[in-house]
Amino acid sequence: MKPVEVGHLTIGKQQPLTIIAGPCVIESEDIVLRTAETIVEITQNLPVQYIFKASYKKANRTSVTGFTGIDFSKALNILAKVKQEFQIPVLTAIHKEV
């Protein structure tokens, strides 16, 4: 397997473990920023790499009345803020409603 570059990180054999973590779905800027900050604090002194991940919209909820996310542009602005403020790579997932 060839290594993969994600932002400033290299993922692959001979590289530190990479943790991809964050809230399941973006509910608010405050929750996202506090989550990112906490995980960065925990991982910064460990031999791991960290990538923040949160979905901006969740279509795969068990209830049609369940929370699915916030406005698309607002969610992307929050993810951009995480990347800028904490200098970490950011991922999101795109869900398609079926």
Phi and psi restraints in degrees (range 20) as a CNS / XPLOR table:
assign (resid 1 and name C) (resid 2 and name N)
       (resid 2 and name CA) (resid 2 and name C) 1.0 -81.8 20.0 2
assign (resid 2 and name N) (resid 2 and name CA)
       (resid 2 and name C) (resid 3 and name N) 1.0 143.3 20.0 2
assign (resid 2 and name C) (resid 3 and name N)
       (resid 3 and name CA) (resid 3 and name C) 1.0 -61.8 20.0 2
assign (resid 3 and name N) (resid 3 and name CA)
       (resid 3 and name C) (resid 4 and name N) 1.0 152.6 20.0 2
assign (resid 3 and name C) (resid 4 and name N)
       (resid 4 and name CA) (resid 4 and name C) 1.0 -118.8 20.0 2
assign (resid 4 and name N) (resid 4 and name CA)
       (resid 4 and name C) (resid 5 and name N) 1.0 134.4 20.0 2
assign (resid 4 and name C) (resid 5 and name N)
       (resid 5 and name CA) (resid 5 and name C) 1.0 -92.9 20.0 2
assign (resid 5 and name N) (resid 5 and name CA)
       (resid 5 and name C) (resid 6 and name N) 1.0 126.6 20.0 2
assign (resid 5 and name C) (resid 6 and name N)
       (resid 6 and name CA) (resid 6 and name C) 1.0 -128.7 20.0 2
assign (resid 6 and name N) (resid 6 and name CA)
       (resid 6 and name C) (resid 7 and name N) 1.0 104.4 20.0 2
assign (resid 6 and name C) (resid 7 and name N)
       (resid 7 and name CA) (resid 7 and name C) 1.0 60.9 20.0 2
assign (resid 7 and name N) (resid 7 and name CA)
       (resid 7 and name C) (resid 8 and name N) 1.0 -127.7 20.0 2
assign (resid 7 and name C) (resid 8 and name N)
       (resid 8 and name CA) (resid 8 and name C) 1.0 -91.5 20.0 2
assign (resid 8 and name N) (resid 8 and name CA)
       (resid 8 and name C) (resid 9 and name N) 1.0 4.5 20.0 2
assign (resid 8 and name C) (resid 9 and name N)
       (resid 9 and name CA) (resid 9 and name C) 1.0 -99.6 20.0 2
assign (resid 9 and name N) (resid 9 and name CA)
       (resid 9 and name C) (resid 10 and name N) 1.0 149.6 20.0 2
assign (resid 9 and name C) (resid 10 and name N)
       (resid 10 and name CA) (resid 10 and name C) 1.0 -115.7 20.0 2
assign (resid 10 and name N) (resid 10 and name CA)
       (resid 10 and name C) (resid 11 and name N) 1.0 125.9 20.0 2
assign (resid 10 and name C) (resid 11 and name N)
       (resid 11 and name CA) (resid 11 and name C) 1.0 -111.7 20.0 2
assign (resid 11 and name N) (resid 11 and name CA)
       (resid 11 and name C) (resid 12 and name N) 1.0 130.5 20.0 2
assign (resid 11 and name C) (resid 12 and name N)
       (resid 12 and name CA) (resid 12 and name C) 1.0 158.7 20.0 2
assign (resid 12 and name N) (resid 12 and name CA)
       (resid 12 and name C) (resid 13 and name N) 1.0 -173.7 20.0 2
assign (resid 12 and name C) (resid 13 and name N)
       (resid 13 and name CA) (resid 13 and name C) 1.0 -58.4 20.0 2
assign (resid 13 and name N) (resid 13 and name CA)
       (resid 13 and name C) (resid 14 and name N) 1.0 148.5 20.0 2
assign (resid 13 and name C) (resid 14 and name N)
       (resid 14 and name CA) (resid 14 and name C) 1.0 69.3 20.0 2
assign (resid 14 and name N) (resid 14 and name CA)
       (resid 14 and name C) (resid 15 and name N) 1.0 10.5 20.0 2
assign (resid 14 and name C) (resid 15 and name N)
       (resid 15 and name CA) (resid 15 and name C) 1.0 -112.2 20.0 2
assign (resid 15 and name N) (resid 15 and name CA)
       (resid 15 and name C) (resid 16 and name N) 1.0 157.5 20.0 2
assign (resid 15 and name C) (resid 16 and name N)
       (resid 16 and name CA) (resid 16 and name C) 1.0 -61.2 20.0 2
assign (resid 16 and name N) (resid 16 and name CA)
       (resid 16 and name C) (resid 17 and name N) 1.0 156.7 20.0 2
assign (resid 16 and name C) (resid 17 and name N)
       (resid 17 and name CA) (resid 17 and name C) 1.0 -55.7 20.0 2
assign (resid 17 and name N) (resid 17 and name CA)
       (resid 17 and name C) (resid 18 and name N) 1.0 138.2 20.0 2
assign (resid 17 and name C) (resid 18 and name N)
       (resid 18 and name CA) (resid 18 and name C) 1.0 -110.6 20.0 2
assign (resid 18 and name N) (resid 18 and name CA)
       (resid 18 and name C) (resid 19 and name N) 1.0 126.5 20.0 2
assign (resid 18 and name C) (resid 19 and name N)
       (resid 19 and name CA) (resid 19 and name C) 1.0 -104.5 20.0 2
assign (resid 19 and name N) (resid 19 and name CA)
       (resid 19 and name C) (resid 20 and name N) 1.0 128.1 20.0 2
assign (resid 19 and name C) (resid 20 and name N)
       (resid 20 and name CA) (resid 20 and name C) 1.0 -113.0 20.0 2
assign (resid 20 and name N) (resid 20 and name CA)
       (resid 20 and name C) (resid 21 and name N) 1.0 114.3 20.0 2
assign (resid 20 and name C) (resid 21 and name N)
       (resid 21 and name CA) (resid 21 and name C) 1.0 -153.3 20.0 2
assign (resid 21 and name N) (resid 21 and name CA)
       (resid 21 and name C) (resid 22 and name N) 1.0 154.8 20.0 2
assign (resid 21 and name C) (resid 22 and name N)
       (resid 22 and name CA) (resid 22 and name C) 1.0 166.3 20.0 2
assign (resid 22 and name N) (resid 22 and name CA)
       (resid 22 and name C) (resid 23 and name N) 1.0 -176.0 20.0 2
assign (resid 22 and name C) (resid 23 and name N)
       (resid 23 and name CA) (resid 23 and name C) 1.0 -68.7 20.0 2
assign (resid 23 and name N) (resid 23 and name CA)
       (resid 23 and name C) (resid 24 and name N) 1.0 150.4 20.0 2
assign (resid 23 and name C) (resid 24 and name N)
       (resid 24 and name CA) (resid 24 and name C) 1.0 -56.7 20.0 2
assign (resid 24 and name N) (resid 24 and name CA)
       (resid 24 and name C) (resid 25 and name N) 1.0 -46.8 20.0 2
assign (resid 24 and name C) (resid 25 and name N)
       (resid 25 and name CA) (resid 25 and name C) 1.0 -140.9 20.0 2
assign (resid 25 and name N) (resid 25 and name CA)
       (resid 25 and name C) (resid 26 and name N) 1.0 148.7 20.0 2
assign (resid 25 and name C) (resid 26 and name N)
       (resid 26 and name CA) (resid 26 and name C) 1.0 -73.0 20.0 2
assign (resid 26 and name N) (resid 26 and name CA)
       (resid 26 and name C) (resid 27 and name N) 1.0 115.9 20.0 2
assign (resid 26 and name C) (resid 27 and name N)
       (resid 27 and name CA) (resid 27 and name C) 1.0 -101.2 20.0 2
assign (resid 27 and name N) (resid 27 and name CA)
       (resid 27 and name C) (resid 28 and name N) 1.0 -37.5 20.0 2
assign (resid 27 and name C) (resid 28 and name N)
       (resid 28 and name CA) (resid 28 and name C) 1.0 -160.3 20.0 2
assign (resid 28 and name N) (resid 28 and name CA)
       (resid 28 and name C) (resid 29 and name N) 1.0 159.4 20.0 2
assign (resid 28 and name C) (resid 29 and name N)
       (resid 29 and name CA) (resid 29 and name C) 1.0 -61.6 20.0 2
assign (resid 29 and name N) (resid 29 and name CA)
       (resid 29 and name C) (resid 30 and name N) 1.0 -41.9 20.0 2
assign (resid 29 and name C) (resid 30 and name N)
       (resid 30 and name CA) (resid 30 and name C) 1.0 -59.4 20.0 2
assign (resid 30 and name N) (resid 30 and name CA)
       (resid 30 and name C) (resid 31 and name N) 1.0 -48.1 20.0 2
assign (resid 30 and name C) (resid 31 and name N)
       (resid 31 and name CA) (resid 31 and name C) 1.0 -62.4 20.0 2
assign (resid 31 and name N) (resid 31 and name CA)
       (resid 31 and name C) (resid 32 and name N) 1.0 -43.9 20.0 2
assign (resid 31 and name C) (resid 32 and name N)
       (resid 32 and name CA) (resid 32 and name C) 1.0 -64.1 20.0 2
assign (resid 32 and name N) (resid 32 and name CA)
       (resid 32 and name C) (resid 33 and name N) 1.0 -47.2 20.0 2
assign (resid 32 and name C) (resid 33 and name N)
       (resid 33 and name CA) (resid 33 and name C) 1.0 -66.3 20.0 2
assign (resid 33 and name N) (resid 33 and name CA)
       (resid 33 and name C) (resid 34 and name N) 1.0 -40.4 20.0 2
assign (resid 33 and name C) (resid 34 and name N)
       (resid 34 and name CA) (resid 34 and name C) 1.0 -65.6 20.0 2
assign (resid 34 and name N) (resid 34 and name CA)
       (resid 34 and name C) (resid 35 and name N) 1.0 -39.0 20.0 2
assign (resid 34 and name C) (resid 35 and name N)
       (resid 35 and name CA) (resid 35 and name C) 1.0 -64.5 20.0 2
assign (resid 35 and name N) (resid 35 and name CA)
       (resid 35 and name C) (resid 36 and name N) 1.0 -48.5 20.0 2
assign (resid 35 and name C) (resid 36 and name N)
       (resid 36 and name CA) (resid 36 and name C) 1.0 -59.6 20.0 2
assign (resid 36 and name N) (resid 36 and name CA)
       (resid 36 and name C) (resid 37 and name N) 1.0 -46.3 20.0 2
assign (resid 36 and name C) (resid 37 and name N)
       (resid 37 and name CA) (resid 37 and name C) 1.0 -59.3 20.0 2
assign (resid 37 and name N) (resid 37 and name CA)
       (resid 37 and name C) (resid 38 and name N) 1.0 -44.9 20.0 2
assign (resid 37 and name C) (resid 38 and name N)
       (resid 38 and name CA) (resid 38 and name C) 1.0 -64.2 20.0 2
assign (resid 38 and name N) (resid 38 and name CA)
       (resid 38 and name C) (resid 39 and name N) 1.0 -45.1 20.0 2
assign (resid 38 and name C) (resid 39 and name N)
       (resid 39 and name CA) (resid 39 and name C) 1.0 -69.0 20.0 2
assign (resid 39 and name N) (resid 39 and name CA)
       (resid 39 and name C) (resid 40 and name N) 1.0 -37.6 20.0 2
assign (resid 39 and name C) (resid 40 and name N)
       (resid 40 and name CA) (resid 40 and name C) 1.0 -60.9 20.0 2
assign (resid 40 and name N) (resid 40 and name CA)
       (resid 40 and name C) (resid 41 and name N) 1.0 -45.0 20.0 2
assign (resid 40 and name C) (resid 41 and name N)
       (resid 41 and name CA) (resid 41 and name C) 1.0 -59.8 20.0 2
assign (resid 41 and name N) (resid 41 and name CA)
       (resid 41 and name C) (resid 42 and name N) 1.0 -42.0 20.0 2
assign (resid 41 and name C) (resid 42 and name N)
       (resid 42 and name CA) (resid 42 and name C) 1.0 -67.8 20.0 2
assign (resid 42 and name N) (resid 42 and name CA)
       (resid 42 and name C) (resid 43 and name N) 1.0 -43.9 20.0 2
assign (resid 42 and name C) (resid 43 and name N)
       (resid 43 and name CA) (resid 43 and name C) 1.0 -84.6 20.0 2
assign (resid 43 and name N) (resid 43 and name CA)
       (resid 43 and name C) (resid 44 and name N) 1.0 -18.2 20.0 2
assign (resid 43 and name C) (resid 44 and name N)
       (resid 44 and name CA) (resid 44 and name C) 1.0 -63.8 20.0 2
assign (resid 44 and name N) (resid 44 and name CA)
       (resid 44 and name C) (resid 45 and name N) 1.0 -25.3 20.0 2
assign (resid 44 and name C) (resid 45 and name N)
       (resid 45 and name CA) (resid 45 and name C) 1.0 -104.9 20.0 2
assign (resid 45 and name N) (resid 45 and name CA)
       (resid 45 and name C) (resid 46 and name N) 1.0 14.1 20.0 2
assign (resid 45 and name C) (resid 46 and name N)
       (resid 46 and name CA) (resid 46 and name C) 1.0 -112.0 20.0 2
assign (resid 46 and name N) (resid 46 and name CA)
       (resid 46 and name C) (resid 47 and name N) 1.0 156.1 20.0 2
assign (resid 46 and name C) (resid 47 and name N)
       (resid 47 and name CA) (resid 47 and name C) 1.0 -81.0 20.0 2
assign (resid 47 and name N) (resid 47 and name CA)
       (resid 47 and name C) (resid 48 and name N) 1.0 57.3 20.0 2
assign (resid 47 and name C) (resid 48 and name N)
       (resid 48 and name CA) (resid 48 and name C) 1.0 -135.1 20.0 2
assign (resid 48 and name N) (resid 48 and name CA)
       (resid 48 and name C) (resid 49 and name N) 1.0 161.8 20.0 2
assign (resid 48 and name C) (resid 49 and name N)
       (resid 49 and name CA) (resid 49 and name C) 1.0 -106.6 20.0 2
assign (resid 49 and name N) (resid 49 and name CA)
       (resid 49 and name C) (resid 50 and name N) 1.0 149.6 20.0 2
assign (resid 49 and name C) (resid 50 and name N)
       (resid 50 and name CA) (resid 50 and name C) 1.0 -127.6 20.0 2
assign (resid 50 and name N) (resid 50 and name CA)
       (resid 50 and name C) (resid 51 and name N) 1.0 132.2 20.0 2
assign (resid 50 and name C) (resid 51 and name N)
       (resid 51 and name CA) (resid 51 and name C) 1.0 -122.3 20.0 2
assign (resid 51 and name N) (resid 51 and name CA)
       (resid 51 and name C) (resid 52 and name N) 1.0 127.4 20.0 2
assign (resid 51 and name C) (resid 52 and name N)
       (resid 52 and name CA) (resid 52 and name C) 1.0 -80.1 20.0 2
assign (resid 52 and name N) (resid 52 and name CA)
       (resid 52 and name C) (resid 53 and name N) 1.0 138.3 20.0 2
assign (resid 52 and name C) (resid 53 and name N)
       (resid 53 and name CA) (resid 53 and name C) 1.0 -140.4 20.0 2
assign (resid 53 and name N) (resid 53 and name CA)
       (resid 53 and name C) (resid 54 and name N) 1.0 130.4 20.0 2
assign (resid 53 and name C) (resid 54 and name N)
       (resid 54 and name CA) (resid 54 and name C) 1.0 -151.8 20.0 2
assign (resid 54 and name N) (resid 54 and name CA)
       (resid 54 and name C) (resid 55 and name N) 1.0 138.3 20.0 2
assign (resid 54 and name C) (resid 55 and name N)
       (resid 55 and name CA) (resid 55 and name C) 1.0 -80.4 20.0 2
assign (resid 55 and name N) (resid 55 and name CA)
       (resid 55 and name C) (resid 56 and name N) 1.0 142.2 20.0 2
assign (resid 55 and name C) (resid 56 and name N)
       (resid 56 and name CA) (resid 56 and name C) 1.0 -87.6 20.0 2
assign (resid 56 and name N) (resid 56 and name CA)
       (resid 56 and name C) (resid 57 and name N) 1.0 -17.8 20.0 2
assign (resid 56 and name C) (resid 57 and name N)
       (resid 57 and name CA) (resid 57 and name C) 1.0 -152.5 20.0 2
assign (resid 57 and name N) (resid 57 and name CA)
       (resid 57 and name C) (resid 58 and name N) 1.0 133.4 20.0 2
assign (resid 57 and name C) (resid 58 and name N)
       (resid 58 and name CA) (resid 58 and name C) 1.0 -115.7 20.0 2
assign (resid 58 and name N) (resid 58 and name CA)
       (resid 58 and name C) (resid 59 and name N) 1.0 111.4 20.0 2
assign (resid 58 and name C) (resid 59 and name N)
       (resid 59 and name CA) (resid 59 and name C) 1.0 -92.9 20.0 2
assign (resid 59 and name N) (resid 59 and name CA)
       (resid 59 and name C) (resid 60 and name N) 1.0 -12.0 20.0 2
assign (resid 59 and name C) (resid 60 and name N)
       (resid 60 and name CA) (resid 60 and name C) 1.0 -99.7 20.0 2
assign (resid 60 and name N) (resid 60 and name CA)
       (resid 60 and name C) (resid 61 and name N) 1.0 51.4 20.0 2
assign (resid 60 and name C) (resid 61 and name N)
       (resid 61 and name CA) (resid 61 and name C) 1.0 -88.2 20.0 2
assign (resid 61 and name N) (resid 61 and name CA)
       (resid 61 and name C) (resid 62 and name N) 1.0 152.0 20.0 2
assign (resid 61 and name C) (resid 62 and name N)
       (resid 62 and name CA) (resid 62 and name C) 1.0 -76.3 20.0 2
assign (resid 62 and name N) (resid 62 and name CA)
       (resid 62 and name C) (resid 63 and name N) 1.0 -18.0 20.0 2
assign (resid 62 and name C) (resid 63 and name N)
       (resid 63 and name CA) (resid 63 and name C) 1.0 -124.0 20.0 2
assign (resid 63 and name N) (resid 63 and name CA)
       (resid 63 and name C) (resid 64 and name N) 1.0 136.0 20.0 2
assign (resid 63 and name C) (resid 64 and name N)
       (resid 64 and name CA) (resid 64 and name C) 1.0 -66.2 20.0 2
assign (resid 64 and name N) (resid 64 and name CA)
       (resid 64 and name C) (resid 65 and name N) 1.0 -16.9 20.0 2
assign (resid 64 and name C) (resid 65 and name N)
       (resid 65 and name CA) (resid 65 and name C) 1.0 -95.4 20.0 2
assign (resid 65 and name N) (resid 65 and name CA)
       (resid 65 and name C) (resid 66 and name N) 1.0 0.9 20.0 2
assign (resid 65 and name C) (resid 66 and name N)
       (resid 66 and name CA) (resid 66 and name C) 1.0 -70.8 20.0 2
assign (resid 66 and name N) (resid 66 and name CA)
       (resid 66 and name C) (resid 67 and name N) 1.0 154.8 20.0 2
assign (resid 66 and name C) (resid 67 and name N)
       (resid 67 and name CA) (resid 67 and name C) 1.0 -64.3 20.0 2
assign (resid 67 and name N) (resid 67 and name CA)
       (resid 67 and name C) (resid 68 and name N) 1.0 131.2 20.0 2
assign (resid 67 and name C) (resid 68 and name N)
       (resid 68 and name CA) (resid 68 and name C) 1.0 -113.9 20.0 2
assign (resid 68 and name N) (resid 68 and name CA)
       (resid 68 and name C) (resid 69 and name N) 1.0 -13.4 20.0 2
assign (resid 68 and name C) (resid 69 and name N)
       (resid 69 and name CA) (resid 69 and name C) 1.0 140.4 20.0 2
assign (resid 69 and name N) (resid 69 and name CA)
       (resid 69 and name C) (resid 70 and name N) 1.0 -180.0 20.0 2
assign (resid 69 and name C) (resid 70 and name N)
       (resid 70 and name CA) (resid 70 and name C) 1.0 -103.8 20.0 2
assign (resid 70 and name N) (resid 70 and name CA)
       (resid 70 and name C) (resid 71 and name N) 1.0 -179.7 20.0 2
assign (resid 70 and name C) (resid 71 and name N)
       (resid 71 and name CA) (resid 71 and name C) 1.0 -53.8 20.0 2
assign (resid 71 and name N) (resid 71 and name CA)
       (resid 71 and name C) (resid 72 and name N) 1.0 136.9 20.0 2
assign (resid 71 and name C) (resid 72 and name N)
       (resid 72 and name CA) (resid 72 and name C) 1.0 -52.8 20.0 2
assign (resid 72 and name N) (resid 72 and name CA)
       (resid 72 and name C) (resid 73 and name N) 1.0 -53.1 20.0 2
assign (resid 72 and name C) (resid 73 and name N)
       (resid 73 and name CA) (resid 73 and name C) 1.0 -66.5 20.0 2
assign (resid 73 and name N) (resid 73 and name CA)
       (resid 73 and name C) (resid 74 and name N) 1.0 -36.6 20.0 2
assign (resid 73 and name C) (resid 74 and name N)
       (resid 74 and name CA) (resid 74 and name C) 1.0 -64.5 20.0 2
assign (resid 74 and name N) (resid 74 and name CA)
       (resid 74 and name C) (resid 75 and name N) 1.0 -42.9 20.0 2
assign (resid 74 and name C) (resid 75 and name N)
       (resid 75 and name CA) (resid 75 and name C) 1.0 -62.1 20.0 2
assign (resid 75 and name N) (resid 75 and name CA)
       (resid 75 and name C) (resid 76 and name N) 1.0 -44.3 20.0 2
assign (resid 75 and name C) (resid 76 and name N)
       (resid 76 and name CA) (resid 76 and name C) 1.0 -64.7 20.0 2
assign (resid 76 and name N) (resid 76 and name CA)
       (resid 76 and name C) (resid 77 and name N) 1.0 -35.8 20.0 2
assign (resid 76 and name C) (resid 77 and name N)
       (resid 77 and name CA) (resid 77 and name C) 1.0 -64.4 20.0 2
assign (resid 77 and name N) (resid 77 and name CA)
       (resid 77 and name C) (resid 78 and name N) 1.0 -37.8 20.0 2
assign (resid 77 and name C) (resid 78 and name N)
       (resid 78 and name CA) (resid 78 and name C) 1.0 -66.1 20.0 2
assign (resid 78 and name N) (resid 78 and name CA)
       (resid 78 and name C) (resid 79 and name N) 1.0 -44.0 20.0 2
assign (resid 78 and name C) (resid 79 and name N)
       (resid 79 and name CA) (resid 79 and name C) 1.0 -62.2 20.0 2
assign (resid 79 and name N) (resid 79 and name CA)
       (resid 79 and name C) (resid 80 and name N) 1.0 -39.5 20.0 2
assign (resid 79 and name C) (resid 80 and name N)
       (resid 80 and name CA) (resid 80 and name C) 1.0 -63.1 20.0 2
assign (resid 80 and name N) (resid 80 and name CA)
       (resid 80 and name C) (resid 81 and name N) 1.0 -38.7 20.0 2
assign (resid 80 and name C) (resid 81 and name N)
       (resid 81 and name CA) (resid 81 and name C) 1.0 -64.3 20.0 2
assign (resid 81 and name N) (resid 81 and name CA)
       (resid 81 and name C) (resid 82 and name N) 1.0 -40.4 20.0 2
assign (resid 81 and name C) (resid 82 and name N)
       (resid 82 and name CA) (resid 82 and name C) 1.0 -59.4 20.0 2
assign (resid 82 and name N) (resid 82 and name CA)
       (resid 82 and name C) (resid 83 and name N) 1.0 -48.5 20.0 2
assign (resid 82 and name C) (resid 83 and name N)
       (resid 83 and name CA) (resid 83 and name C) 1.0 -59.5 20.0 2
assign (resid 83 and name N) (resid 83 and name CA)
       (resid 83 and name C) (resid 84 and name N) 1.0 -45.8 20.0 2
assign (resid 83 and name C) (resid 84 and name N)
       (resid 84 and name CA) (resid 84 and name C) 1.0 -70.0 20.0 2
assign (resid 84 and name N) (resid 84 and name CA)
       (resid 84 and name C) (resid 85 and name N) 1.0 -47.4 20.0 2
assign (resid 84 and name C) (resid 85 and name N)
       (resid 85 and name CA) (resid 85 and name C) 1.0 -69.1 20.0 2
assign (resid 85 and name N) (resid 85 and name CA)
       (resid 85 and name C) (resid 86 and name N) 1.0 -37.4 20.0 2
assign (resid 85 and name C) (resid 86 and name N)
       (resid 86 and name CA) (resid 86 and name C) 1.0 -107.4 20.0 2
assign (resid 86 and name N) (resid 86 and name CA)
       (resid 86 and name C) (resid 87 and name N) 1.0 -3.8 20.0 2
assign (resid 86 and name C) (resid 87 and name N)
       (resid 87 and name CA) (resid 87 and name C) 1.0 55.1 20.0 2
assign (resid 87 and name N) (resid 87 and name CA)
       (resid 87 and name C) (resid 88 and name N) 1.0 47.7 20.0 2
assign (resid 87 and name C) (resid 88 and name N)
       (resid 88 and name CA) (resid 88 and name C) 1.0 -128.4 20.0 2
assign (resid 88 and name N) (resid 88 and name CA)
       (resid 88 and name C) (resid 89 and name N) 1.0 152.6 20.0 2
assign (resid 88 and name C) (resid 89 and name N)
       (resid 89 and name CA) (resid 89 and name C) 1.0 -66.4 20.0 2
assign (resid 89 and name N) (resid 89 and name CA)
       (resid 89 and name C) (resid 90 and name N) 1.0 151.0 20.0 2
assign (resid 89 and name C) (resid 90 and name N)
       (resid 90 and name CA) (resid 90 and name C) 1.0 -130.7 20.0 2
assign (resid 90 and name N) (resid 90 and name CA)
       (resid 90 and name C) (resid 91 and name N) 1.0 135.2 20.0 2
assign (resid 90 and name C) (resid 91 and name N)
       (resid 91 and name CA) (resid 91 and name C) 1.0 -120.2 20.0 2
assign (resid 91 and name N) (resid 91 and name CA)
       (resid 91 and name C) (resid 92 and name N) 1.0 156.0 20.0 2
assign (resid 91 and name C) (resid 92 and name N)
       (resid 92 and name CA) (resid 92 and name C) 1.0 -140.7 20.0 2
assign (resid 92 and name N) (resid 92 and name CA)
       (resid 92 and name C) (resid 93 and name N) 1.0 165.4 20.0 2
assign (resid 92 and name C) (resid 93 and name N)
       (resid 93 and name CA) (resid 93 and name C) 1.0 -116.7 20.0 2
assign (resid 93 and name N) (resid 93 and name CA)
       (resid 93 and name C) (resid 94 and name N) 1.0 146.4 20.0 2
assign (resid 93 and name C) (resid 94 and name N)
       (resid 94 and name CA) (resid 94 and name C) 1.0 -111.7 20.0 2
assign (resid 94 and name N) (resid 94 and name CA)
       (resid 94 and name C) (resid 95 and name N) 1.0 120.8 20.0 2
assign (resid 94 and name C) (resid 95 and name N)
       (resid 95 and name CA) (resid 95 and name C) 1.0 -106.6 20.0 2
assign (resid 95 and name N) (resid 95 and name CA)
       (resid 95 and name C) (resid 96 and name N) 1.0 139.7 20.0 2
assign (resid 95 and name C) (resid 96 and name N)
       (resid 96 and name CA) (resid 96 and name C) 1.0 -107.6 20.0 2
assign (resid 96 and name N) (resid 96 and name CA)
       (resid 96 and name C) (resid 97 and name N) 1.0 129.1 20.0 2
assign (resid 96 and name C) (resid 97 and name N)
       (resid 97 and name CA) (resid 97 and name C) 1.0 -73.4 20.0 2
assign (resid 97 and name N) (resid 97 and name CA)
       (resid 97 and name C) (resid 98 and name N) 1.0 137.6 20.0 2
